[in-house]
Amino acid sequence: MIRNFAANLVYGKEFPTNGTCVCHGRPVNQSDFRDDLSRKEYIISRLCQEGQDTVFGDDHCDDED
């Protein structure tokens, strides 16, 4: 119920069932994600990798060395 509220508030659509992205509505495959953390985030938010990069920033290439 909270997920539907958030999806409607932010994206103007219902929280999708497994297999689609909330921001684009496109099909999503587990292989589309960069790592396990991104796959877990998809389960919570239904954001595809592109959507996650937009929301959280695309910092996977930052080197701290």
PDB file as gemmi writes it, atoms N, CA and C in Angstrom:
CRYST1    1.000    1.000    1.000  90.00  90.00  90.00 P 1                      
ATOM      1  N   MET A   1       0.822  -1.182   0.000  1.00  0.00           N  
ATOM      2  CA  MET A   1       0.000   0.000   0.000  1.00  0.00           C  
ATOM      3  C   MET A   1       0.877   1.261   0.000  1.00  0.00           C  
ATOM      4  N   ILE A   2       1.909   1.291   0.836  1.00  0.00           N  
ATOM      5  CA  ILE A   2       2.819   2.434   0.858  1.00  0.00           C  
ATOM      6  C   ILE A   2       3.574   2.529  -0.464  1.00  0.00           C  
ATOM      7  N   ARG A   3       3.944   1.389  -1.024  1.00  0.00           N  
ATOM      8  CA  ARG A   3       4.660   1.399  -2.303  1.00  0.00           C  
ATOM      9  C   ARG A   3       3.790   1.980  -3.404  1.00  0.00           C  
ATOM     10  N   ASN A   4       2.502   1.634  -3.419  1.00  0.00           N  
ATOM     11  CA  ASN A   4       1.600   2.193  -4.418  1.00  0.00           C  
ATOM     12  C   ASN A   4       1.477   3.695  -4.238  1.00  0.00           C  
ATOM     13  N   PHE A   5       1.389   4.152  -2.999  1.00  0.00           N  
ATOM     14  CA  PHE A   5       1.290   5.586  -2.731  1.00  0.00           C  
ATOM     15  C   PHE A   5       2.523   6.315  -3.266  1.00  0.00           C  
ATOM     16  N   ALA A   6       3.698   5.784  -2.948  1.00  0.00           N  
ATOM     17  CA  ALA A   6       4.939   6.421  -3.402  1.00  0.00           C  
ATOM     18  C   ALA A   6       5.054   6.394  -4.919  1.00  0.00           C  
ATOM     19  N   ALA A   7       4.739   5.269  -5.542  1.00  0.00           N  
ATOM     20  CA  ALA A   7       4.811   5.170  -7.003  1.00  0.00           C  
ATOM     21  C   ALA A   7       3.838   6.149  -7.656  1.00  0.00           C  
ATOM     22  N   ASN A   8       2.641   6.269  -7.108  1.00  0.00           N  
ATOM     23  CA  ASN A   8       1.665   7.221  -7.647  1.00  0.00           C  
ATOM     24  C   ASN A   8       2.118   8.654  -7.435  1.00  0.00           C  
ATOM     25  N   LEU A   9       2.674   8.938  -6.281  1.00  0.00           N  
ATOM     26  CA  LEU A   9       3.113  10.292  -5.974  1.00  0.00           C  
ATOM     27  C   LEU A   9       4.276  10.725  -6.863  1.00  0.00           C  
ATOM     28  N   VAL A  10       5.260   9.856  -7.022  1.00  0.00           N  
ATOM     29  CA  VAL A  10       6.467  10.213  -7.766  1.00  0.00           C  
ATOM     30  C   VAL A  10       6.301  10.027  -9.271  1.00  0.00           C  
ATOM     31  N   TYR A  11       5.722   8.890  -9.676  1.00  0.00           N  
ATOM     32  CA  TYR A  11       5.680   8.552 -11.105  1.00  0.00           C  
ATOM     33  C   TYR A  11       4.283   8.608 -11.717  1.00  0.00           C  
ATOM     34  N   GLY A  12       3.266   8.776 -10.890  1.00  0.00           N  
ATOM     35  CA  GLY A  12       1.904   8.847 -11.408  1.00  0.00           C  
ATOM     36  C   GLY A  12       1.378   7.522 -11.910  1.00  0.00           C  
ATOM     37  N   LYS A  13       1.932   6.412 -11.393  1.00  0.00           N  
ATOM     38  CA  LYS A  13       1.476   5.086 -11.791  1.00  0.00           C  
ATOM     39  C   LYS A  13       1.539   4.125 -10.618  1.00  0.00           C  
ATOM     40  N   GLU A  14       0.880   2.994 -10.783  1.00  0.00           N  
ATOM     41  CA  GLU A  14       0.870   1.962  -9.757  1.00  0.00           C  
ATOM     42  C   GLU A  14       2.240   1.312  -9.619  1.00  0.00           C  
ATOM     43  N   PHE A  15       2.541   0.817  -8.419  1.00  0.00           N  
ATOM     44  CA  PHE A  15       3.762   0.056  -8.176  1.00  0.00           C  
ATOM     45  C   PHE A  15       3.687  -1.208  -9.020  1.00  0.00           C  
ATOM     46  N   PRO A  16       4.648  -1.430  -9.914  1.00  0.00           N  
ATOM     47  CA  PRO A  16       4.553  -2.564 -10.843  1.00  0.00           C  
ATOM     48  C   PRO A  16       4.839  -3.902 -10.178  1.00  0.00           C  
ATOM     49  N   THR A  17       4.312  -4.933 -10.793  1.00  0.00           N  
ATOM     50  CA  THR A  17       4.643  -6.283 -10.369  1.00  0.00           C  
ATOM     51  C   THR A  17       6.057  -6.590 -10.854  1.00  0.00           C  
ATOM     52  N   ASN A  18       6.621  -7.679 -10.377  1.00  0.00           N  
ATOM     53  CA  ASN A  18       7.970  -8.062 -10.809  1.00  0.00           C  
ATOM     54  C   ASN A  18       8.077  -8.080 -12.324  1.00  0.00           C  
ATOM     55  N   GLY A  19       9.209  -7.608 -12.789  1.00  0.00           N  
ATOM     56  CA  GLY A  19       9.485  -7.703 -14.209  1.00  0.00           C  
ATOM     57  C   GLY A  19       9.447  -6.400 -14.975  1.00  0.00           C  
ATOM     58  N   THR A  20       8.932  -5.332 -14.364  1.00  0.00           N  
ATOM     59  CA  THR A  20       8.912  -4.041 -15.050  1.00  0.00           C  
ATOM     60  C   THR A  20       9.459  -2.953 -14.135  1.00  0.00           C  
ATOM     61  N   CYS A  21       9.838  -1.849 -14.742  1.00  0.00           N  
ATOM     62  CA  CYS A  21      10.405  -0.712 -14.017  1.00  0.00           C  
ATOM     63  C   CYS A  21       9.307   0.315 -13.736  1.00  0.00           C  
ATOM     64  N   VAL A  22       9.325   0.894 -12.547  1.00  0.00           N  
ATOM     65  CA  VAL A  22       8.330   1.894 -12.176  1.00  0.00           C  
ATOM     66  C   VAL A  22       8.522   3.206 -12.937  1.00  0.00           C  
ATOM     67  N   CYS A  23       9.746   3.556 -13.270  1.00  0.00           N  
ATOM     68  CA  CYS A  23       9.958   4.856 -13.913  1.00  0.00           C  
ATOM     69  C   CYS A  23       9.757   4.809 -15.424  1.00  0.00           C  
ATOM     70  N   HIS A  24      10.099   3.711 -16.063  1.00  0.00           N  
ATOM     71  CA  HIS A  24       9.995   3.614 -17.520  1.00  0.00           C  
ATOM     72  C   HIS A  24       8.908   2.656 -17.993  1.00  0.00           C  
ATOM     73  N   GLY A  25       8.506   1.733 -17.131  1.00  0.00           N  
ATOM     74  CA  GLY A  25       7.501   0.751 -17.515  1.00  0.00           C  
ATOM     75  C   GLY A  25       8.041  -0.344 -18.426  1.00  0.00           C  
ATOM     76  N   ARG A  26       9.350  -0.365 -18.608  1.00  0.00           N  
ATOM     77  CA  ARG A  26       9.966  -1.360 -19.496  1.00  0.00           C  
ATOM     78  C   ARG A  26      10.266  -2.642 -18.733  1.00  0.00           C  
ATOM     79  N   PRO A  27      10.355  -3.759 -19.460  1.00  0.00           N  
ATOM     80  CA  PRO A  27      10.757  -5.021 -18.830  1.00  0.00           C  
ATOM     81  C   PRO A  27      12.174  -4.920 -18.273  1.00  0.00           C  
ATOM     82  N   VAL A  28      12.401  -5.589 -17.151  1.00  0.00           N  
ATOM     83  CA  VAL A  28      13.698  -5.573 -16.482  1.00  0.00           C  
ATOM     84  C   VAL A  28      14.173  -7.007 -16.299  1.00  0.00           C  
ATOM     85  N   ASN A  29      15.443  -7.246 -16.609  1.00  0.00           N  
ATOM     86  CA  ASN A  29      16.069  -8.546 -16.373  1.00  0.00           C  
ATOM     87  C   ASN A  29      17.095  -8.391 -15.271  1.00  0.00           C  
ATOM     88  N   GLN A  30      17.291  -9.437 -14.479  1.00  0.00           N  
ATOM     89  CA  GLN A  30      18.276  -9.386 -13.399  1.00  0.00           C  
ATOM     90  C   GLN A  30      19.670  -9.080 -13.933  1.00  0.00           C  
ATOM     91  N   SER A  31      19.956  -9.487 -15.145  1.00  0.00           N  
ATOM     92  CA  SER A  31      21.276  -9.225 -15.732  1.00  0.00           C  
ATOM     93  C   SER A  31      21.478  -7.754 -16.093  1.00  0.00           C  
ATOM     94  N   ASP A  32      20.409  -6.957 -16.058  1.00  0.00           N  
ATOM     95  CA  ASP A  32      20.510  -5.528 -16.347  1.00  0.00           C  
ATOM     96  C   ASP A  32      21.194  -4.757 -15.223  1.00  0.00           C  
ATOM     97  N   PHE A  33      21.270  -5.364 -14.033  1.00  0.00           N  
ATOM     98  CA  PHE A  33      21.784  -4.649 -12.875  1.00  0.00           C  
ATOM     99  C   PHE A  33      23.275  -4.835 -12.712  1.00  0.00           C  
ATOM    100  N   ARG A  34      23.906  -3.820 -12.187  1.00  0.00           N  
ATOM    101  CA  ARG A  34      25.352  -3.753 -12.027  1.00  0.00           C  
ATOM    102  C   ARG A  34      25.865  -4.711 -10.959  1.00  0.00           C  
ATOM    103  N   ASP A  35      25.104  -4.852  -9.858  1.00  0.00           N  
ATOM    104  CA  ASP A  35      25.575  -5.662  -8.741  1.00  0.00           C  
ATOM    105  C   ASP A  35      24.393  -6.129  -7.891  1.00  0.00           C  
ATOM    106  N   ASP A  36      24.704  -6.914  -6.838  1.00  0.00           N  
ATOM    107  CA  ASP A  36      23.657  -7.442  -5.967  1.00  0.00           C  
ATOM    108  C   ASP A  36      22.889  -6.336  -5.251  1.00  0.00           C  
ATOM    109  N   LEU A  37      23.578  -5.287  -4.854  1.00  0.00           N  
ATOM    110  CA  LEU A  37      22.908  -4.177  -4.172  1.00  0.00           C  
ATOM    111  C   LEU A  37      21.871  -3.517  -5.080  1.00  0.00           C  
ATOM    112  N   SER A  38      22.193  -3.367  -6.343  1.00  0.00           N  
ATOM    113  CA  SER A  38      21.242  -2.790  -7.307  1.00  0.00           C  
ATOM    114  C   SER A  38      20.055  -3.714  -7.520  1.00  0.00           C  
ATOM    115  N   ARG A  39      20.296  -5.023  -7.548  1.00  0.00           N  
ATOM    116  CA  ARG A  39      19.195  -5.983  -7.673  1.00  0.00           C  
ATOM    117  C   ARG A  39      18.282  -5.919  -6.457  1.00  0.00           C  
ATOM    118  N   LYS A  40      18.859  -5.777  -5.271  1.00  0.00           N  
ATOM    119  CA  LYS A  40      18.053  -5.661  -4.047  1.00  0.00           C  
ATOM    120  C   LYS A  40      17.243  -4.374  -4.058  1.00  0.00           C  
ATOM    121  N   GLU A  41      17.833  -3.290  -4.530  1.00  0.00           N  
ATOM    122  CA  GLU A  41      17.108  -2.016  -4.609  1.00  0.00           C  
ATOM    123  C   GLU A  41      15.919  -2.137  -5.548  1.00  0.00           C  
ATOM    124  N   TYR A  42      16.076  -2.885  -6.640  1.00  0.00           N  
ATOM    125  CA  TYR A  42      14.960  -3.089  -7.561  1.00  0.00           C  
ATOM    126  C   TYR A  42      13.791  -3.768  -6.857  1.00  0.00           C  
ATOM    127  N   ILE A  43      14.084  -4.747  -6.013  1.00  0.00           N  
ATOM    128  CA  ILE A  43      13.027  -5.452  -5.287  1.00  0.00           C  
ATOM    129  C   ILE A  43      12.252  -4.470  -4.408  1.00  0.00           C  
ATOM    130  N   ILE A  44      12.952  -3.526  -3.806  1.00  0.00           N  
ATOM    131  CA  ILE A  44      12.318  -2.551  -2.919  1.00  0.00           C  
ATOM    132  C   ILE A  44      11.573  -1.476  -3.701  1.00  0.00           C  
ATOM    133  N   SER A  45      12.219  -0.904  -4.692  1.00  0.00           N  
ATOM    134  CA  SER A  45      11.686   0.298  -5.349  1.00  0.00           C  
ATOM    135  C   SER A  45      11.147   0.081  -6.758  1.00  0.00           C  
ATOM    136  N   ARG A  46      11.515  -1.031  -7.386  1.00  0.00           N  
ATOM    137  CA  ARG A  46      11.189  -1.322  -8.792  1.00  0.00           C  
ATOM    138  C   ARG A  46      11.833  -0.322  -9.753  1.00  0.00           C  
ATOM    139  N   LEU A  47      12.955   0.273  -9.331  1.00  0.00           N  
ATOM    140  CA  LEU A  47      13.719   1.151 -10.217  1.00  0.00           C  
ATOM    141  C   LEU A  47      14.728   0.322 -10.997  1.00  0.00           C  
ATOM    142  N   CYS A  48      14.754   0.490 -12.316  1.00  0.00           N  
ATOM    143  CA  CYS A  48      15.751  -0.164 -13.150  1.00  0.00           C  
ATOM    144  C   CYS A  48      17.128   0.441 -12.854  1.00  0.00           C  
ATOM    145  N   GLN A  49      18.179  -0.097 -13.437  1.00  0.00           N  
ATOM    146  CA  GLN A  49      19.525   0.428 -13.186  1.00  0.00           C  
ATOM    147  C   GLN A  49      19.627   1.885 -13.608  1.00  0.00           C  
ATOM    148  N   GLU A  50      19.050   2.214 -14.758  1.00  0.00           N  
ATOM    149  CA  GLU A  50      19.072   3.605 -15.221  1.00  0.00           C  
ATOM    150  C   GLU A  50      18.360   4.526 -14.240  1.00  0.00           C  
ATOM    151  N   GLY A  51      17.211   4.079 -13.738  1.00  0.00           N  
ATOM    152  CA  GLY A  51      16.476   4.870 -12.758  1.00  0.00           C  
ATOM    153  C   GLY A  51      17.245   5.030 -11.460  1.00  0.00           C  
ATOM    154  N   GLN A  52      17.892   3.954 -11.009  1.00  0.00           N  
ATOM    155  CA  GLN A  52      18.702   4.030  -9.795  1.00  0.00           C  
ATOM    156  C   GLN A  52      19.852   5.004  -9.983  1.00  0.00           C  
ATOM    157  N   ASP A  53      20.492   4.970 -11.142  1.00  0.00           N  
ATOM    158  CA  ASP A  53      21.603   5.884 -11.412  1.00  0.00           C  
ATOM    159  C   ASP A  53      21.134   7.339 -11.397  1.00  0.00           C  
ATOM    160  N   THR A  54      19.932   7.578 -11.880  1.00  0.00           N  
ATOM    161  CA  THR A  54      19.380   8.925 -11.878  1.00  0.00           C  
ATOM    162  C   THR A  54      19.073   9.389 -10.462  1.00  0.00           C  
ATOM    163  N   VAL A  55      18.459   8.523  -9.673  1.00  0.00           N  
ATOM    164  CA  VAL A  55      18.053   8.887  -8.318  1.00  0.00           C  
ATOM    165  C   VAL A  55      19.244   8.972  -7.367  1.00  0.00           C  
ATOM    166  N   PHE A  56      20.110   7.965  -7.412  1.00  0.00           N  
ATOM    167  CA  PHE A  56      21.189   7.865  -6.434  1.00  0.00           C  
ATOM    168  C   PHE A  56      22.538   8.345  -6.959  1.00  0.00           C  
ATOM    169  N   GLY A  57      22.624   8.601  -8.237  1.00  0.00           N  
ATOM    170  CA  GLY A  57      23.897   9.002  -8.845  1.00  0.00           C  
ATOM    171  C   GLY A  57      24.597   7.816  -9.442  1.00  0.00           C  
ATOM    172  N   ASP A  58      25.303   8.057 -10.497  1.00  0.00           N  
ATOM    173  CA  ASP A  58      26.023   7.007 -11.227  1.00  0.00           C  
ATOM    174  C   ASP A  58      27.486   7.077 -10.824  1.00  0.00           C  
ATOM    175  N   ASP A  59      27.792   6.574  -9.621  1.00  0.00           N  
ATOM    176  CA  ASP A  59      29.154   6.699  -9.109  1.00  0.00           C  
ATOM    177  C   ASP A  59      29.918   5.377  -9.123  1.00  0.00           C  
ATOM    178  N   HIS A  60      29.475   4.420  -9.912  1.00  0.00           N  
ATOM    179  CA  HIS A  60      30.123   3.112  -9.905  1.00  0.00           C  
ATOM    180  C   HIS A  60      31.537   3.157 -10.486  1.00  0.00           C  
ATOM    181  N   CYS A  61      31.873   4.216 -11.166  1.00  0.00           N  
ATOM    182  CA  CYS A  61      33.210   4.320 -11.763  1.00  0.00           C  
ATOM    183  C   CYS A  61      34.159   5.171 -10.931  1.00  0.00           C  
ATOM    184  N   ASP A  62      33.665   5.726  -9.836  1.00  0.00           N  
ATOM    185  CA  ASP A  62      34.534   6.553  -8.998  1.00  0.00           C  
ATOM    186  C   ASP A  62      35.586   5.691  -8.327  1.00  0.00           C  
ATOM    187  N   ASP A  63      36.819   6.092  -8.428  1.00  0.00           N  
ATOM    188  CA  ASP A  63      37.919   5.393  -7.766  1.00  0.00           C  
ATOM    189  C   ASP A  63      38.368   6.199  -6.567  1.00  0.00           C  
ATOM    190  N   GLU A  64      38.462   5.544  -5.436  1.00  0.00           N  
ATOM    191  CA  GLU A  64      38.905   6.194  -4.214  1.00  0.00           C  
ATOM    192  C   GLU A  64      40.395   6.006  -4.009  1.00  0.00           C  
ATOM    193  N   ASP A  65      41.080   5.270  -4.888  1.00  0.00           N  
ATOM    194  CA  ASP A  65      42.494   4.935  -4.697  1.00  0.00           C  
ATOM    195  C   ASP A  65      43.378   6.143  -4.826  1.00  0.00           C  
TER     196      ASP A  65                                                      
END                                                                             
